[in-house]
Amino acid sequence: MDFPVSNLIRDSYERFPRQMKVAARWLVDHPTEVALLSMREQARRARVPPATLTRLAKRLGFDGFEKLKEVFADSIREGPESFIRSAEELLVRRHIEGDEALIGDTIRALHGHLGEFAQPSAIATLTAAADLMVEARQIFCIGRRSSFPVAYLMHYLGSLLDSPTILIDGMGGSSTDVLRAVGPQDALVAVTVSPYTRFTVQAADFAVSRGAKLVALTDSDLSPIAKISEIVIRVRTEMPSFIHTMTPAFAAVECLLRLVAARRGNCALQALAANEGHLAEFGTYVLRTPRKPIANF
């Protein structure tokens, strides 16, 4: 869901003091919580003093934080009912002792994060990204640390569909070598979440400088790669624990590749058949499952 204050924050973000930037990210990344939680609770979750939220609101032209909060609340009320219900489920935390409570909190958080992909704005973003990827001459995929498996999945599944994916994995320190070939007809799918990895940001900057189109899988519209991206696929990472989740990023990739497969049609089917024949020749799998038709991608 797009919130009217978000664009104002993005335009002014680089001029904010450090703590105000932290508060601004909270507003952009947690619009529903801004509408529903008290200022003190938001300050606690954003890890800034409450006064910082007040100063930010005034910096944005509001009389105080409550006036800013009203704008977010109005947008929530105008939004789809399913979004409101999903958001409220995220805010309801069951303080029950034991393993059941820990698992329940985790699954509820994931359910809320994944449910956001069913919103019209997210569907439009994924569709646009798939169209861009199908038109690209080469699709470079990059991610570091916890983001690497997501980038690898993009490359692996793409290669099964005979999509021209290239993984930037840095074997033998050769990461930058792959980017020599990047150009205006190419796309770079970059995966990075806070705290953003330096090489991914550098690679994104370089690819864009060479004319490539950037698709960012990232956790915030204020991340270092979002502002230079052609398309930003927002993936939530926050969890009720000390670790962040990459599950929404994996889900985004699976949605993207399903859209790409549908667009490639018979070409994807032929590529999958050829790949299965190759794997069978080498006896790769102990048990084989029937391939689903393209219509069920």
N, C-alpha and C positions, 0 to 999 in steps of 0.2 A: 504494500500500500504506500502511495506517495503522500508525504505530508508537506503542507505549504511552507513551513519554516525551513525545511531541509535544504532547499536551494539557496536560501539566504545564508544559512550556516556554511554551506560549501563555498560560496563566493567569498566569505570573510575568514574562513578557517585559518589560512596561512598567516594572517595578521594577529591572531589571538595569542595571548601569553600561554605558557606551557600548561598550567593547570586549567585554564579556560578551554584549551584544546581537548583535554581529557573530558571535561564536562560536555563539550559540544559533541564529541563522539558518542557519549552516552545518549544524548537526545536523538541523534540520527540513527543509532543502532538499536535503540529500545523505545520506539515511539509509543507503543501500547502501555508500557510501564510508566512513561512520562504522564500519560493521561490518567492512570489509575492510582499511582502510588503517591504518598506524601513527599514533599520536598526533602525532608530529613532522611527518609528511607532511600530516596534516589541518590542523595549525596553519599550515603553509606555504601550503596552498591557501586556507585561510580568512583568511590574512594577520593572524594574531594570534600572540602568544607561546604556546608550549606550556603555560605555567603558567596561562594564561587558561582553557584547556580543563579543566585540573585543578580550578581554582576553580569553574568552572561545574558540573562534576560534583558537587562537594561541596555547592554551593548547591542542587542538585536532590535531595540526600539520599543520594548514593552515597559510598562510601569513597574512590573515586578514579576516574580516567577509564576505566581498564580495566574496572571493574564496570559503568559506563555503557555501554561498548562491547559488553559481553556481552549486554545487553538488546537492542541493535540486531541483533547476530549471531543471537540466538535467533529474532527476528522474520523475518530473512532465510531461515533454515533452514525455517521454517514456511510461507513464502510459496510461490506457484506456481513451478514449475520454469522456466517460460518467462521469468518476471521475473528470476530469478537469472541465467539464461543471458544475457539482454539486458543486465543490469547488468554482468556480467563482461566482455562485449564492449566496453562503454564504457570500462572500466578498462584494457583492453589497448591500449597505444599503441605503434605501430610507429615506431621512431626510424630511419626511412630517409630519406636525403637526396633532395631533388628534388621536382618538382611532383606526382609520383604520390603521394608520402607525404602532402603537404598536402591534396590532394583526398581521398585515402583516409580520413584522420583526420576530415575534415569530414563525409563521407558516413556513416561509422560513428557519429559523434555524432548526426547527424540521425536515423539509423535507430533508435538507442536511444531518443531523445526521442519519436519518433512511435510507437514500439512500445508506449509506456506507455498510449496511448489505448485499446489493446485489452484492458487489464486490467479486471476486473469493476467495481472502484471508479470508474474513469474513465468506463466505459460508463454506470453508474448516474448519475453526475454530469451527463453530457451529456444523458441522457434526461430528467432532472428539469428541466434548463435549457430544453430544447425544450418540455416541457409548460407551463412557466411562460410562455414566449414566446407560445405559441399562445393562451393564455388572456388575454394582456395587451391592453388597449385600444390602447395605443401602445407602441412599442419604441424608446426613445432609444438612439443609438449614439454613443459618444465614445472618442476616442483622440488622443494628441498625438505629434508627432515620429515615431519609427519605429513607433508603435502606430496612427497615423492610417490607413495603408492597410488594416489589419485591420478597424478600425471601418467604414471605407468599404465594404469587401467585404461586411460584415454588412448594411449598409444597401442596397447595390446588389442583392445576391442576394435579400434579403428583399423588395425592391420588385418584383422579377420574379415573385415568388410571390404578389403582392398582399398581402404581410404589412405591417402598419402601422408601418414603420420610419421613423425621423426621424434624420437625421445632424446632430450638433452640430459644425459645421465652423468657425464663427466668421467667416464672410464679413463684411467691413466692421466687425469688432469686435462682432458681434451674438450671440456665443456664449451669453451668459446669457439673452437674450431668449427663446430656444426653450424654456428650462426653466420659463417662466411657466406652461405648460400641464401640467406633470407632476403626477401625483396618485396616489392609492392603487390605481387600476386599471391603472397603467402599470408598465413595466419599463425599467430602464436597463442596457444592456450596456456596461460600462466596461473598456477595455483599457489596462493600464499595467504596465510592468516597471521594475525598478531601473535608473537612479535615477528614481523615480516623479514624473510631471509634476504640478505644483501644481494646475492648473486641473481636471484629471481627478479628483483627490482632492476638491477643493472641490465639483465638480458631483455627485459620488457622495454626499457628505455632504448636500448640499441636497436631492437627489432622495429620499434615505432619510428626511430630516426631513419631507418632504411625503407620506410613506407609500408611495412607489414601491418595488418590489422590485428589488434590485441583483444582477445577474449579473456576477461579476468574472472577467475573463481576466487572470490575473496570475501572476507567477513564484514566489510564496511565500505560504504560509498566514499569514505575518507581515507582508505588505505592508499599507500604510495603508488599502486598500479591502477587504481580506479580512475584517477583523473586523466590518464593518458589512454584509456581503453575505449575501443569501439563499442564494446558490450560488457556490462558488469553483471555477473551472476552472483547474487548475494547468497552466501552460505552461512548459516548460524553455527557458532561453535561453543557457546556458553553452556555449561552443564552445572548441576547442583553438586559439584565436587571440585577438586583441585586440578583436574585435567580437562582439556577441551576435547570436543568431538569432531571427527572428520567425516562422520556418517552422512551428513547432508551433502558434502562435497562428492562423495561416492555416488549418492543418489542422483545428483545433478549430472554427473558423467554418464550414468546409465540412461537417464532420460535423453540426454544429448545424442548418444549413440543409437538409441532406438529411433529417434527422429531422422538421423543421418541414414540409417538402414532403410527406412521407409522411402526416403528420397532417392536412394540409389537403386531401389527396386531389384530388377533381375540381375544387375551387376553385383549387388550384395549377395544374392542367392548363389550365383556362380562362384563368387569368391569363397563363400562358406563351404560349398560343396568341394571345391579344390583343396581347401584347408583340411577338411575332414578326411579326404582321400590321402593326403600327405601324412596326417597323424596316424591313420590306420596302417599305412605302409610301415611305419616305424613301431607300431604296437605301443603307442604312447600311453593309452589308458587301459586299465584292467577291465572296466565296464564302460560301455558306450551307451549314451542315451539318444533317442531319436531326435533329429534336428527339427525344430519347429518351423512352420512355413513363415514367409516374410510378413504375412498379414498379422501374425501374432507377436511381432517384435515389440 
